[in-house]
């Protein structure tokens, strides 16, 4: 399989890159401008609980951290170290995983 390096330096298949490029080509300039205004992450507070929401875990420099489809509590703690929140929600993997430790 041929691979090409993506912006985050992760190897992606040519098919995956073609899919990304096709998807991006279907967006209008208005849509691209709208999406570019999104925050990388957000913390909201509901009923005195801080909820951290992000598509993909990042380090403090904004560089992607390795994501894990079914992380352990320890791996979740490593992915979100340094973030002051009670609940962490992230996507990208398209799988459901729920961990709970110390009411977090």
Beta strands, then each sheet from edge to edge (+ up, - down):
strand 1: 3-5
strand 2: 11-13
strand 3: 41-46
strand 4: 49-54
strand 5: 87-90
sheet 1: 1+ 2-
sheet 2: 3+ 4- 5-
end
